Amino acid sequence: MRVLVTGGAGYFGELLVRKLLQQGCQVRIFDLNRTDPPNSGIDDVQGDIRDPFAITTACSGMDVVFHNVAQVPLAKDRHLFWSVNRDGTENLLRACLEQHVSKVIYTSSSAVYGVPKSNPVTEETPPSPAEDYGRAKMAGERLCGEYADRGLDVSIVRPRTIMGHGRLGIFQILFEWIYQGCNIPVFNGGANTYQFVHAGDLAEACILASRRKGAEAYNCGTDRFGTMREVLEHLCAFAGTGSRVRSLPMGPMVLGMKVCSRLGLSPLGAYHALMYGRSMYFDISKARTQLGWQPRYSNNEMFVESYRWYVDNRQTVLSRPTGVSQHQSAVGERALAVLRWLL
């Protein structure tokens, strides 16, 4: 099978590419960045999803396309959210239709649901994105529906917050604080129920969805999860550095996070401030029933694995240059200091 992975040089894309290669697929990557180190087993195409000609050329001859290119909340750039997450997605879908691609998998986001009125969230829960990142991802989903009506077989996979070894971005803040023995904040006691998904489990769900005909949407998350306080206390106990979970009032802290973000003092985006202290978890029965998908990692297991990787690779991470995907990039010392002061 000939497959294209957009965003294949990013955190999740790289993992998905490895799994596809293991299954004997012929893989082509389309990304702004080159894979590092280069993989001789793949066709590595450098390009911008906003360039219609470039993505049409990349889709030529492909059987299946996994679409993962997106500007994530850390970007904090409204223009990029819409030009990449919506307009770039339309370029991709148009190219797939023109090139007669058999199946497209669109990796969406739980941000399309905003703050849900009730949990668990199902595929029937009405989307209600509350900030620009989520709205742009929802616009991408609507385009998937429009192109499905035109004959393109495209399915949507919505992950909860992704974890796994090598996952950095906002999680580097957490891991570095624990490494240094700092207290870890939760809001209003940390009693909010919060679900994550391991990147490897998500990749498996995407691959299974690519084998099933028909336009569908699937929500994906672990089936073993609890409160935010529980997962963080478990990680602090594993690390043994003296870190403790500390409860802070949600209202004033969210306001402070938003102000610091707008002033450019914090790396956190609007979605982080919106969701950190709130409950959200998926009903994953549809993915289990239709795809035969079963998550392997619990919240606790994926946090421990990710933290262990961070400790083992910390010096490399802190010296990592810019230009890698934001989920793989390190947060600067200045930003860490501002967040420690804020919290």
Legacy VTK file of the C-alpha trace (Angstrom):
# vtk DataFile Version 3.0
C-alpha trace
ASCII
DATASET POLYDATA
POINTS 343 float
0.000 0.000 0.000
1.260 3.461 -0.959
0.587 5.979 1.793
1.196 9.672 2.279
1.659 11.078 5.788
1.340 14.844 5.963
3.198 16.191 8.965
5.343 13.069 8.849
8.357 14.860 10.353
6.364 15.929 13.427
5.987 14.164 16.751
2.951 12.027 15.961
3.687 11.793 12.246
7.107 10.218 12.832
5.603 7.534 15.049
2.843 6.808 12.540
5.410 6.525 9.742
7.420 3.960 11.725
4.333 1.816 12.264
3.387 1.988 8.595
6.881 0.973 7.514
6.772 -1.975 9.917
3.581 -3.105 8.183
5.260 -3.063 4.775
3.747 0.147 3.407
5.485 2.365 0.874
5.566 5.690 2.711
5.855 9.247 1.456
6.155 12.159 3.893
4.967 15.684 3.195
6.200 18.262 5.717
7.781 21.712 5.982
10.692 20.042 7.790
12.878 17.125 6.795
12.918 14.001 8.941
15.911 13.880 11.279
17.750 11.628 10.807
16.679 10.934 7.204
15.060 7.538 6.625
16.170 5.756 3.483
12.941 3.749 3.459
10.681 6.724 2.763
10.083 9.335 0.084
10.679 12.576 1.991
8.934 15.516 0.291
9.418 18.994 1.712
6.544 21.398 1.103
3.855 23.660 2.508
0.271 22.415 2.882
-0.866 25.900 1.836
0.674 25.319 -1.628
-2.000 23.546 -3.740
0.450 22.423 -6.424
2.890 20.951 -3.888
0.263 18.900 -2.065
-1.371 17.730 -5.300
1.996 16.455 -6.503
2.565 14.705 -3.164
-0.819 12.948 -3.377
-0.129 11.570 -6.850
-0.120 7.771 -6.886
-1.156 7.379 -3.236
-3.694 4.819 -2.005
-4.179 6.252 1.497
-3.438 9.683 2.973
-3.027 10.389 6.699
-3.459 14.125 7.259
-1.679 15.355 10.397
-0.357 18.798 9.411
-1.712 21.394 11.837
-0.757 24.491 13.739
-1.232 23.521 17.400
-2.382 25.750 20.308
1.227 26.601 21.191
1.440 28.566 17.933
-1.011 31.157 19.294
-1.400 32.547 15.763
-4.984 32.960 14.565
-3.927 33.477 10.944
-1.920 30.255 10.916
-4.738 28.291 12.549
-7.028 29.184 9.658
-4.560 29.184 6.764
-3.051 25.829 7.760
-5.757 23.939 9.662
-8.656 24.964 7.409
-7.277 26.178 4.062
-4.433 23.658 4.030
-6.898 20.878 4.774
-9.046 21.945 1.835
-5.980 21.869 -0.429
-5.288 18.339 0.761
-8.870 17.095 0.322
-9.169 18.630 -3.150
-5.887 16.988 -4.173
-7.018 13.606 -2.838
-10.261 13.815 -4.791
-8.457 14.811 -7.990
-5.835 12.076 -7.565
-8.431 9.377 -6.772
-7.028 8.556 -3.335
-8.934 5.589 -1.889
-8.996 6.686 1.773
-8.152 9.787 3.808
-7.729 9.931 7.596
-8.020 13.404 9.108
-6.488 13.730 12.570
-8.694 16.259 14.306
-8.766 17.343 17.965
-10.920 17.150 21.070
-10.776 20.966 20.973
-13.714 20.860 18.555
-15.935 20.090 21.571
-14.756 23.086 23.601
-15.824 22.687 27.239
-18.392 19.875 27.080
-21.652 20.326 28.978
-21.496 16.708 30.100
-19.178 13.690 30.009
-18.426 11.270 28.508
-18.221 12.957 25.108
-19.429 10.801 22.208
-19.310 11.230 18.456
-22.904 12.496 18.733
-21.984 15.309 21.148
-22.510 18.629 19.315
-19.185 20.382 18.611
-18.778 23.712 20.371
-15.191 24.989 19.937
-14.391 27.889 22.246
-11.182 29.338 20.745
-9.568 29.780 17.335
-7.559 26.564 17.273
-10.658 24.472 17.931
-12.763 26.491 15.490
-10.198 25.996 12.717
-10.007 22.244 13.384
-13.804 22.105 13.297
-13.743 23.930 9.959
-11.417 21.182 8.716
-13.927 18.556 9.854
-16.736 20.308 7.993
-14.616 20.254 4.847
-14.137 16.517 5.314
-17.929 16.165 5.350
-18.288 18.254 2.212
-15.705 16.199 0.323
-17.259 12.957 1.564
-20.503 14.144 -0.060
-18.512 14.567 -3.280
-17.314 10.968 -3.187
-14.054 11.096 -1.197
-13.789 8.372 1.459
-12.542 10.397 4.440
-12.759 9.495 8.128
-12.011 11.655 11.169
-10.061 10.555 14.237
-10.337 12.812 17.290
-7.697 12.190 19.979
-7.734 13.304 23.577
-4.520 15.029 24.693
-1.622 13.046 23.217
1.186 11.636 25.377
4.151 9.334 24.800
7.938 9.302 24.956
9.430 12.245 23.101
6.342 14.394 23.676
7.475 17.825 24.809
5.873 21.229 24.206
3.763 22.081 27.254
4.664 18.768 28.905
8.290 19.792 29.158
7.130 22.423 31.649
5.625 19.716 33.839
8.556 17.330 33.475
11.186 19.983 34.164
9.391 21.202 37.285
9.166 17.667 38.621
12.816 17.037 37.735
13.728 20.130 39.782
11.467 19.114 42.675
9.039 22.035 42.250
5.416 21.923 43.327
2.903 21.136 40.564
-0.292 23.219 40.353
-3.805 21.931 39.881
-6.944 24.059 39.907
-9.641 23.743 42.561
-8.161 20.583 44.044
-7.480 18.830 40.731
-10.727 16.875 40.959
-11.431 17.277 37.228
-11.463 13.969 35.358
-9.039 14.106 32.465
-8.249 11.534 29.779
-5.147 11.244 27.610
-4.203 8.983 24.702
-0.807 7.444 23.975
0.625 8.370 20.575
1.185 4.696 19.757
-2.433 3.852 20.536
-3.599 6.774 18.410
-1.446 5.641 15.481
-2.996 2.193 15.706
-6.489 3.726 15.642
-5.624 5.768 12.538
-4.274 2.725 10.722
-7.344 0.650 11.617
-9.626 3.476 10.436
-7.758 3.607 7.118
-8.744 -0.010 6.443
-12.465 0.554 6.921
-14.557 1.870 4.064
-17.010 4.659 4.647
-16.819 8.166 6.107
-16.911 7.970 9.903
-15.656 9.828 12.989
-13.954 8.160 15.947
-13.112 9.520 19.394
-9.952 8.010 20.883
-8.561 8.045 24.417
-7.330 5.640 27.068
-9.871 3.527 28.953
-7.952 3.842 32.260
-7.915 7.379 33.607
-8.886 9.441 36.626
-8.527 12.965 37.951
-5.775 15.414 37.123
-4.591 15.262 40.740
-4.356 11.467 40.632
-2.184 11.278 37.521
0.138 14.061 38.720
0.512 12.620 42.225
1.356 9.248 40.711
4.034 10.845 38.541
5.492 12.842 41.447
5.710 9.669 43.523
7.452 7.841 40.674
9.968 10.657 40.151
10.838 10.891 43.852
12.239 14.420 43.536
10.140 15.981 46.288
7.523 17.538 44.011
4.042 17.830 45.469
0.700 18.665 43.898
-0.555 22.069 45.012
-4.125 23.305 44.579
-4.764 26.868 43.361
-8.006 28.781 42.736
-9.055 28.353 39.122
-10.554 31.757 38.296
-7.608 34.036 39.149
-5.053 31.590 37.760
-6.821 31.207 34.408
-7.026 34.997 34.136
-3.293 35.275 34.863
-2.483 32.593 32.280
-4.480 34.448 29.629
-2.825 37.789 30.384
0.697 36.327 30.298
-0.082 34.497 27.070
-1.329 37.651 25.347
1.728 39.571 26.506
3.990 36.892 25.059
5.336 35.952 28.508
3.946 32.420 28.538
4.020 29.640 25.921
0.551 28.446 26.901
-2.313 29.116 24.505
-6.005 29.849 24.990
-6.940 26.159 24.860
-4.585 25.300 27.737
-6.122 27.961 29.981
-9.591 26.817 28.961
-9.210 23.106 29.681
-6.535 22.459 32.343
-8.957 22.678 35.266
-11.992 21.128 33.561
-13.184 17.567 33.060
-13.215 15.933 29.659
-13.224 12.320 28.579
-14.411 10.345 25.583
-16.648 7.334 25.206
-14.486 5.162 22.941
-17.016 2.375 22.322
-17.435 3.250 18.622
-13.715 2.883 17.903
-13.678 -0.379 19.841
-16.724 -1.803 18.080
-16.149 -0.671 14.495
-12.340 -0.737 14.373
-11.512 -3.409 16.924
-9.281 -0.816 18.606
-8.078 -1.265 22.174
-5.803 1.276 23.934
-2.785 -0.297 25.637
-1.656 2.555 27.908
-3.330 4.056 30.971
-2.929 7.705 31.990
-0.381 6.726 34.639
1.618 4.464 32.323
1.976 7.030 29.560
3.006 9.803 31.974
5.681 7.632 33.586
7.024 6.537 30.183
7.117 10.126 28.924
8.816 11.472 32.055
11.415 8.683 32.056
12.263 9.505 28.430
12.585 13.197 29.311
15.015 12.530 32.147
17.124 10.229 29.960
17.245 12.797 27.126
17.066 16.047 29.077
20.412 17.513 27.992
19.680 16.840 24.345
16.208 18.336 24.702
17.445 21.539 26.319
19.989 22.077 23.545
17.567 21.237 20.723
17.475 23.921 17.995
14.320 25.601 16.788
12.630 24.404 13.625
11.313 21.088 14.936
7.603 20.546 15.502
6.138 22.345 18.505
5.206 19.073 20.170
8.900 18.129 20.024
10.359 21.504 20.936
11.697 22.585 24.313
10.188 25.470 26.251
12.755 28.179 26.989
14.086 28.941 30.461
12.505 32.424 30.386
9.064 30.954 29.796
9.585 28.372 32.534
10.590 31.108 34.965
7.510 33.193 34.116
5.209 30.225 34.653
6.871 29.377 37.998
6.279 32.976 39.084
2.676 32.907 37.874
1.812 29.624 39.566
LINES 1 344
343 0 1 2 3 4 5 6 7 8 9 10 11 12 13 14 15 16 17 18 19 20 21 22 23 24 25 26 27 28 29 30 31 32 33 34 35 36 37 38 39 40 41 42 43 44 45 46 47 48 49 50 51 52 53 54 55 56 57 58 59 60 61 62 63 64 65 66 67 68 69 70 71 72 73 74 75 76 77 78 79 80 81 82 83 84 85 86 87 88 89 90 91 92 93 94 95 96 97 98 99 100 101 102 103 104 105 106 107 108 109 110 111 112 113 114 115 116 117 118 119 120 121 122 123 124 125 126 127 128 129 130 131 132 133 134 135 136 137 138 139 140 141 142 143 144 145 146 147 148 149 150 151 152 153 154 155 156 157 158 159 160 161 162 163 164 165 166 167 168 169 170 171 172 173 174 175 176 177 178 179 180 181 182 183 184 185 186 187 188 189 190 191 192 193 194 195 196 197 198 199 200 201 202 203 204 205 206 207 208 209 210 211 212 213 214 215 216 217 218 219 220 221 222 223 224 225 226 227 228 229 230 231 232 233 234 235 236 237 238 239 240 241 242 243 244 245 246 247 248 249 250 251 252 253 254 255 256 257 258 259 260 261 262 263 264 265 266 267 268 269 270 271 272 273 274 275 276 277 278 279 280 281 282 283 284 285 286 287 288 289 290 291 292 293 294 295 296 297 298 299 300 301 302 303 304 305 306 307 308 309 310 311 312 313 314 315 316 317 318 319 320 321 322 323 324 325 326 327 328 329 330 331 332 333 334 335 336 337 338 339 340 341 342
